[in-house]
Amino acid sequence: QVQLVESGGDLVQAGGSLRLSCEASPSIFLFNVMAWYRQAPGKQRELVAAITKGGGTNYVDSVKGRFTISRDNAKNTVYLHMNSLKPEDTAVYYCNAQIIPTHHDYWGQGTQVTVSS
């Protein structure tokens, strides 16, 4: 049974930092791509950052230079390191995992990030 469990969301002041974690079970090696999405109130869910099994990464333009996605295979965990947070980063952040050959797509329950000005 695939499960993605996020943690790390919090209320933080503008300019602050947070680290989100997503623990994947049964194994992170099942997935070709792990990603973080976010959804702000009244807006569509958007891709924030993604990392492939081989370690390749990509980011939405608005977070480049501020956010870093990484993975710890030994811990079956993907992280999103968020620095220089802005109020517009406020959203529910979702972990996503994809098995590309079978078109399977999995989601975590989400974790709230709130950035105050």
FISEZA-217242 format. One line per field, with one value per residue (C-alpha): chain; x, y, z; residue in one letter. Coordinates in nm, 3 decimals. Each point is the difference from the previous one (the first is absolute). Example, Ala and Ser with C-alpha at 12.3 -4.5 7.8 and 13.67 -1.06 7.14 Angstrom:
2
unit <- [A, A];
X <- [1.230, 0.137];
Y <- [-0.450, 0.344];
Z <- [0.780, -0.066];
code <- [A, S];
***
This chain:
117
unit <- [A, A, A, A, A, A, A, A, A, A, A, A, A, A, A, A, A, A, A, A, A, A, A, A, A, A, A, A, A, A, A, A, A, A, A, A, A, A, A, A, A, A, A, A, A, A, A, A, A, A, A, A, A, A, A, A, A, A, A, A, A, A, A, A, A, A, A, A, A, A, A, A, A, A, A, A, A, A, A, A, A, A, A, A, A, A, A, A, A, A, A, A, A, A, A, A, A, A, A, A, A, A, A, A, A, A, A, A, A, A, A, A, A, A, A, A, A];
X <- [0.000, 0.149, -0.005, 0.144, 0.017, 0.093, 0.117, 0.169, -0.264, -0.025, -0.065, 0.313, 0.087, 0.101, 0.368, -0.001, 0.069, -0.176, 0.078, -0.280, 0.040, -0.182, 0.055, -0.094, -0.095, 0.061, 0.308, 0.107, 0.161, -0.346, -0.039, 0.154, -0.078, -0.069, -0.139, -0.145, -0.312, -0.182, -0.349, -0.089, -0.360, -0.191, 0.287, 0.085, 0.248, 0.343, 0.324, 0.265, 0.293, 0.074, 0.284, 0.058, 0.135, 0.331, 0.007, -0.098, -0.202, -0.223, -0.176, -0.275, 0.155, -0.145, 0.201, 0.330, 0.289, -0.212, -0.125, 0.197, -0.142, 0.207, -0.039, 0.144, -0.043, 0.105, -0.287, -0.251, -0.049, -0.016, 0.057, -0.090, 0.235, -0.165, 0.197, -0.084, -0.368, -0.253, -0.368, -0.083, 0.153, -0.295, -0.179, -0.068, 0.302, -0.055, 0.246, -0.042, 0.153, -0.016, 0.058, 0.029, -0.017, -0.333, -0.133, -0.052, -0.015, -0.012, -0.064, 0.057, -0.254, 0.164, 0.171, -0.084, 0.266, -0.096, 0.237, -0.090, 0.112];
Y <- [0.000, 0.330, 0.274, 0.351, 0.181, 0.368, 0.202, 0.330, 0.256, 0.294, 0.370, 0.201, 0.365, 0.133, -0.061, -0.313, -0.362, -0.333, -0.356, -0.225, -0.376, -0.273, -0.356, -0.254, -0.359, -0.278, 0.137, 0.320, -0.215, -0.087, 0.346, 0.157, 0.352, 0.158, 0.351, 0.274, 0.186, 0.280, 0.142, 0.342, 0.097, 0.070, -0.112, -0.310, -0.251, 0.068, -0.192, 0.150, -0.238, -0.351, -0.247, -0.314, -0.333, 0.102, 0.328, 0.242, 0.295, 0.274, 0.294, 0.247, 0.336, 0.171, -0.218, -0.033, 0.103, -0.024, -0.361, -0.323, -0.348, -0.293, -0.367, -0.237, -0.347, -0.169, 0.174, -0.032, 0.374, 0.300, 0.347, 0.349, 0.255, 0.341, 0.319, 0.369, -0.082, 0.251, 0.047, -0.122, -0.338, -0.055, -0.316, -0.363, -0.195, -0.349, -0.277, -0.187, -0.324, -0.134, -0.340, 0.101, -0.336, -0.089, 0.358, -0.029, 0.323, 0.027, 0.291, 0.078, 0.167, 0.343, 0.225, 0.366, 0.266, 0.350, 0.293, 0.319, 0.342];
Z <- [0.000, -0.110, 0.258, -0.002, 0.332, 0.005, 0.294, 0.075, -0.086, 0.237, 0.044, -0.073, -0.053, -0.339, -0.060, 0.211, -0.088, 0.023, -0.097, -0.118, 0.011, -0.190, 0.109, -0.266, 0.064, -0.073, -0.181, -0.172, -0.271, -0.133, -0.145, -0.308, 0.115, 0.337, 0.010, 0.212, -0.108, 0.175, -0.005, 0.133, 0.077, -0.319, -0.222, -0.196, 0.129, -0.144, -0.026, 0.226, -0.041, -0.119, 0.028, -0.205, 0.116, -0.155, 0.192, -0.274, 0.124, -0.131, 0.161, -0.074, -0.079, 0.307, 0.241, -0.188, 0.220, 0.315, 0.015, -0.031, -0.046, 0.118, 0.079, 0.258, -0.142, 0.324, 0.179, -0.288, 0.036, -0.228, 0.139, -0.109, 0.153, -0.017, 0.066, -0.031, 0.031, -0.127, 0.084, -0.351, 0.092, 0.235, -0.111, 0.078, -0.122, -0.136, -0.059, -0.328, -0.125, -0.352, -0.154, -0.361, -0.186, 0.162, 0.022, 0.374, 0.192, 0.380, 0.236, 0.363, 0.224, -0.014, 0.252, 0.058, -0.045, 0.105, -0.048, 0.184, -0.118];
code <- [Q, V, Q, L, V, E, S, G, G, D, L, V, Q, A, G, G, S, L, R, L, S, C, E, A, S, P, S, I, F, L, F, N, V, M, A, W, Y, R, Q, A, P, G, K, Q, R, E, L, V, A, A, I, T, K, G, G, G, T, N, Y, V, D, S, V, K, G, R, F, T, I, S, R, D, N, A, K, N, T, V, Y, L, H, M, N, S, L, K, P, E, D, T, A, V, Y, Y, C, N, A, Q, I, I, P, T, H, H, D, Y, W, G, Q, G, T, Q, V, T, V, S, S];
***
